[in-house]
Amino acid sequence: MVLPTSFIQLLVLSAALVYAQPSPEVQQKISAAIAAAANESNPDYTSFVNVFIGTDNDGDVCPGASVPFGMVKFSTDLTGYAPAGYVTDPTQTIRGLSPLHDSGTGSSLGTYGNFEIMPMTCPGGFDTCSTMLADRETFRKNNTDEASPGYFAQTLDNGIKMEATSTRRAGLERFTFLEGSKPYFVLDLSNDLPVSFAGGTMNIDAELGRITIGGLWGSSFGPGRFNYQAFACYDLLNNGNQTLDEYGIWQGNPWGLDAKGLGQTHLNLTRSLIGDTYEYGALFSYSGTPQEIIIRVGVSFVSSDQACANAESEIGTSTFDEIMAQSKALWNEKLSTIQIDIANTPPNITEMLYSSLYRSSLTPNNATGETQGPFANTTSFYFDSLYCSWDTFRTFYPLMGLQHPNDFAQIVDSYIDGWRKLGWMPECRANNLPGWTQGGSSGDVIVGHFAINYHDEATALGIDLDDLYSAMLADGELNPMEWDIMGREINLYTQYGYVPFDVIDPSSTGRQTREGSRTIEYAFEDFSIRQVSLLLNNTANEETYLNRSLWYRNVWDPSTVSDGFHGFMQKRYPNGSFFFTDPTDCSPADTDENRECSLQPDNIEGFYESSSWEYSWFAPHDVNGLINLMGGNDTFVTRLDHYFDANYYLAGNEPSFQAPIGYHYANQPAKTVQRVRQAVLENFDITPAGLPGNDDQAAMASWATFHFLGLYPVSGTSQFLLVSPFIPSYTIHNTFLNTSTTITTVGFDPNSVQVTIPDGAAAYVKNVTFNGVELASKCHFDFYDVFKVGGTMLIEVTDDITQGNDCGASVPESVSMGGFATVR
């Protein structure tokens, strides 16, 4: 096996010694649950999930209490770099427990963290409580952090334990104090993770035992001039079982202001125009010395009244344990759509798989019924925190389409509604505000993937294909005034056949960077529009967008040389000449730590978060076209080998996602198996640092999941590439089609699940049958032929590399070779 149990325990022990978090009991419980499940017919899938994977190494994963796609995620906020609120780093202190977070985002500012509450004891009474953020920050007790799907717990170093569980828009917080201490709480109005407070209100109703709170805050990944509104409702009396004592408001700043207003019940504040940073909130205590305090919390993006209504309707008088059980049931419903042979699967693969599936249903946030701004009162579904379409179109939504087309359709409806309300689909909507575009209009690929795979079911799933197509065409044909937040720079792209560098754009505004990568991404987005044009029999558009899908070639400079290889993607001047970028710039091997490679205005490389070495592999719809540009199969394979061996491959970056499987297109699938094993097992594990960077709204989780299953999707199409599973047998249940597909690896060898496949280990695909019929190709198949109908696929594996290094009748499709010419 790839990681024997003893080695797993050693990893967990050393992680605990270094990071002091989470509690060692978390891993012990997971390992015990996986071992016990080998003999169970109906296991608890949530017990296999390690929510702390990705909470270190800048994974930016939120381990907080949530339901699938929940609007709330209850977690503590810590100091330092903590975009999701929580981090394992024991040198950081706890700011408070808050209900709003995102997970797996790369926003360095952090997201949400509104309405932090902090339990404390104030032996000197009300006026002595540490209310301001810097004063109340507290270390946690080592090795005590615990969490599982629907539950989060953390113990402060003063012994106070904080716990949370949740529904979609509400939750319960439980605090356990040391015996004999009087419970106090600070509730923060103004502080959030990105320090973006722009004014708000707070009201204390002592008789009702309720604090309502709301205000305006700024986006975490979008224009700072935009603000969103958020509200919360804190019910303090636990259905009459708790009694308030002192209560009031507080105000402070770093220069000596530390005022308490006992008995005062109202704050109404605007943004400080002079630039001062004041802090505001509520302070309250309970009568007597109760050890346990339970607070009910509701959240809304509409009003404080709706926040209270959400808590009343979703929580009511339910107990903490009842809500936790409901949340757990919802998670089991999601996770059980993929059932594996637990007894014969390496335990670490089981843990990584179900933890990845968990994160793949954690975001985006279902804020339906909680809309504001141009989406107020929409009748469509509404999802927020689309971090970002550029990250998620490749694997996240194709994985959702395999299991949960209902969820997929709701999110597609939200994308289309963006076009209805704003004229273009959202690209990276965050905090209910437009976020920055990265590669163009990647939402085209997402909605296109849905249309190609579920057009027969679209009406039943609530999707109007004509509206879907119109939304795609708006992205492909209409130039927005500001293409930094939605749409594309279409005017210049269609004029030149590429996005030119150093040219006047007279009709729109946007950051003039990333010309090479935007051209390449635009071309793939055009391919998706072409496929839906085929589906809807729009012959003229089909031809137009087919031609445009090949414009990635227009930024291919055959004269650029790197490490002896000729031809790389480069940004280009309007006169047709190329601007030279060293293809190794912005790669993992780049030694210039000051080089800008992202959205910065001084990113002159021409690529977004990537090197030319990396983006020169990106044409998922036409890999054989790339092979021809590079000089044929042999050169392509040699070059791809060098890409990995020279440390240019970046597992944590989405443009690299397809690289390990690129060998399929050169008819060397055995090399794919070797590279996939290496890429996954060198970069993913079961520790908090077990992701290669931030999860990117489960882009990493879904990419790893597909490889565990021995599959890889070509997004925007119905084609799947077939590799070699890390699992002996599994069944995928489609919750809308009511089909089940079982894939069994005949001759599965757990010894093959290693970074380097040892000699004699059966890992290479020898033969593939579906429902007893041999597939013509061992490298690819169609969704309609397998998952749409359901049945049994047998993948026979061999240790003979030569025997497993041939696709059979055909390699995967490419448009320049006549592929994708029809849709099912």
Protein Blocks (a to p, Z undefined) as FASTA:
>chain_A
ZZdfklmmmmmmmmmmmnopacfklmmmmmmmmmmmmmccbdcfklmpcfkgopaghlop
afbdcdehiabdcddddehjdfkopacblkbccfbdcfbdcehiabfnbggjioiacddd
dfkojklpcfbfklmpccddehkaccdehiacdddfkopacdddddfkbccddddddehi
acdddddfkbcfkopagbdaddddfknopacdddddddfbbcfkbccdddddddfklnoi
accfbdcdddddfeopacddehiabdcddddfkopacddddddddehjdfbdcddddddf
kbmklmmmmmmmmnmmacfklmmmmmmmmmmmmmmmpccdfklgcfklmmmmmmmmmmmm
mbccdfehiaghjlgoiabdcdehiacfklmmmmmmmmmmmmmmmlmmmmmmmmmmmmmm
nopacfblghhiacddfklpfklmmmmmmmmmmmmmmmmnopafklmmmmmmmmmmpccf
blmlgcjdfklmmmnopacehiadfkbccddehklmmmmmmmmmmmmmmmmmmmnopakl
mmmmmmmmmmmmmmccfkbcgehiaciaddddfkopacdddfkgopaklcblkbcfblbf
klcnopahiafklmmmgcfklmmlmmmmnopjklmmmmmmmmmmnopacfkbmklmmmmm
mmmmnopaklmmmmmmmmmmmmgccbfklcgbjeklollmmmmmmmmnopacdehiabdc
ddddfbfbdcdddfklopacddddehiafklmcfbacehiafbdfbdceehiacfbfkbc
cfklmmmnopaddddddfblklmmcgbjaccddfklopakbcZZ
